[in-house]
Amino acid sequence: MHKRLGESFPVPRERVLADVVAGLSQPQKRLSGKYLWDETGSEIFDRICDTQDYYLTRAETALLEAAAPEIAARIGPRASLVEYGSGASRKVRLLLDALPEPALYVAIDISADYLARAAARIAQAYPGLAVHPLVADYTHAIALPDEARAPILGFFPGSTIGNFPPEEVVAFLARIRETLGGGRLLIGHDPNRDEARLARAYGEADGLMPALHLNMLRHLARSLGVAIDPADFRHEIRIARDPFRVEAHLVALRPVTIALRDRRFALAAGESLHTDSSYKMSVEDFLRLATAAGFAPERSWHDAEGLYALHLLRPE
């Protein structure tokens, strides 16, 4: 059983309603990708990461395994590790295993139930580590617990930074820099523009990617107490340019009306809800945005195929 929004979701119900109304009022109707992440969505995404189509996790894990000893040497002992969008806290284990006597792990995620279980597993696996789960929408300002002490390493894995339009990346990274104080940030991003590979990763993933996006409708319907039937939609991805990105859409199979209190939003058959975007920035473009946010690149790692990059950034 999933708890209702007010019990397990950190965004107040009225803000969720305002978000959805604002998104459905646009010429291209949209729903924020942060509402993908209820407990079921998090579980589906963990399964996506294990599929052959979703190359990102394999490329990132290989890079992180190779880079972890150097990262640990640069950060030093008794670090406070702060992970944004921690999910199942699987990748962070590579850092925890490499860092000398890490002191604190702050796991930040939007799905409270999933976060609690993941944090409990980390606490059990690393009995000398203080574990602090923090339920939060990290697109807003976050205050770290008082126990966070230097050296602090922020960790933002995956390709989530690509979900922000380039014009929003600078402000987001600047908030992270402020949160981390004088800490460094280890962040990944996906510069791959192979359209066939992207279509498989974002459109298929053994059928799990459509399931993830359709589950968003169940999540919002349950959270807001409205009638939205996922059977009225199909998942579709679109490759767009200027800037290059992969867009996810839920396309209405028939005329659909979504009623939210005193507002009604009609979708014609074939009209879509835009649910997410993944921007594919070059390494140079990403580092330019990071620099504008007040970070300086300290070290970068890239795989041979150009599928993934990791960057260790320090505040200027």
Salt bridges, closest charged atoms under 4 A:
GLU14 OE2 - ARG261 NH2 2.70
ASP19 OD2 - LYS34 NZ 3.47
ASP38 OD2 - ARG222 NH2 2.89
GLU39 OE1 - HIS2 ND1 3.55
GLU39 OE2 - ARG117 NH2 2.26
GLU43 OE2 - ARG117 NH2 3.55
ASP50 OD1 - ARG90 NH2 2.94
GLU60 OE1 - LYS91 NZ 2.59
GLU70 OE2 - ARG74 NH2 3.04
GLU70 OE2 - ARG299 NE 2.91
ASP113 OD1 - LYS3 NZ 3.93
ASP137 OD2 - LYS34 NZ 3.10
ASP137 OD2 - HIS140 NE2 3.41
GLU147 OE2 - HIS132 ND1 3.96
ASP190 OD2 - LYS280 NZ 2.38
GLU195 OE2 - ARG241 NH2 2.01
ASP232 OD1 - ARG254 NH1 2.65
GLU236 OE1 - ARG234 NH1 2.82
GLU236 OE2 - ARG238 NE 2.65
GLU247 OE2 - ARG245 NE 2.95
GLU247 OE1 - HIS249 NE2 2.88
GLU271 OE2 - LYS29 NZ 2.86
ASP285 OD1 - ARG288 NH2 2.12
GLU298 OE2 - ARG74 NH1 2.96
GLU298 OE1 - ARG184 NE 2.75
GLU305 OE1 - ARG197 NH1 3.30
